[in-house]
Every structure is written in structure tokens, then in C-alpha cells.
Amino acid sequence: MNTIAPTPEAMPEGPVDCREAMSHLYRYIDNEMTLDELERMRTHLEKCSECHYEMITAQDLRRLLRRSCIERAPNELRKRVAAKIAELREEVTTPAS
């Protein structure tokens, strides 16, 4: 089986093979597929234990990374970012002279 290689390209029509499943795994996990692609991926994952294992492993890794990276930005930085966002919003909503 090939290694996981995310790709933004649409999946080819027809049944999904292991190579295609691994190429589009992160699009599947991130729910970035059409309904047809999702259904074809689900069908493959239900039948292929190797690809299903890879999907579970990728999901577990994402959860672990999400839990591990919960550092909060310092208050001063958060204030500066919020002020900049407010400034940019004001520029967008204020008509040009």
C-alpha cells in the first residue's frame, strides 16, 4: 500500500482503490469531498481493513496533535491581534473618499 499523500484533486469516477484512498484520506477526514466521493470512500473503507486502519491512525494523530497544541497566546499579543482585526474591518466598512 502507498503512503498517505494528500491531494486537492478530485477523485476519479468509479470504485476507489487503496492508492486513491490514501491519496485522498485527509480530504475524507476533513470532510472536503463531494457526497459522491464520501460515499465511495466509505464503501472502500468498510471493505479494506488496511485503509480503514490508516484512517483511524490519521484521525487519532489529529486528535493527539489538537490536544497537545493548546497553548494560549499571551494577552498582549491577543489584544494587538484583536485591535488589528478591528482596524481592518473598519477599513473594509468605511467608504473610500
N, C-alpha and C positions, 0 to 999 in steps of 0.2 A: 504494500500500500504506500502511496506517496505521502510526503509530509504535508502539513497544513500550509496552504499558500492562499491568503485572502485575495480576492479579486473583485473589482466593482462590476465586471461584465455580467450580462445576463446569462443564465444557464441555457444551453442548447435544448431544443424540444426533445421530448421522449423520455424514457426511463433514465434515472440518474445512476451512474456507476460510481465506484469508490473514488476514482480520481476527481470527478466532478463534485462529489460530496465534500471531499476535503478542500477543494479549491473554493467552495462557497460556504464552508462551515461557519465562518464568522458573520457572513450576511444572514445566515439562518439564525444563529444565536442572537444577533442584534435585531431580528425581525425586519430586515431590509430587503425582503423578497416579495415578489408578486404572490397572490394567493395560489396561483398555479404552481409556481416554484416551491412554495412552502409545502403544498400537498405532495408534490413529487419527492421532495427531500424527506418528509415524514415517512412516506412509503418506503424509501430506501433505508432510512434509519431503523425502521421497525423490522426489516428483513436482514440487515447486516450488523452483526454484533460488533465487529471491529470498528466500523464507523460510528456506531452508537456509543461505544466506549470512548472514542476520540471526542465526541460531542460532550459527553458527561465530564471528561477530563478538562476540556476547554472551559466549560461552564464553572467547574469547581475552581479553576485557576482564576477566572474573572472575579468570582466571589471573594477568594482569598486576597487578591490584589485590592479590591474595593475596601475590604475590612482593614487592610494593612496601611492604606494610604488615606488616613482620615485626619491628617494634620490640618489644623485650622490656621489660616493666615493671621499674622499679627493685626491687632485692632487698627493701628495707624495705617497699615497697608490697605486694609479693608475700607477705611474711611476715604483714603485717596482714590481708590478704585471707584467707590460709590459716587464721589464728587465728580470724577471724570465722566462717568456714565451719565450723570445728571446734566453735565455741561454739554455732552454730545447730543443728548435728547433735546436740549434747549435749542441747539443749532439746527437740528432737523425740523423742529416745530415752528421756529421763528422764520417768517418770510424774509427773503433777501431784500435789501434796499436798493 
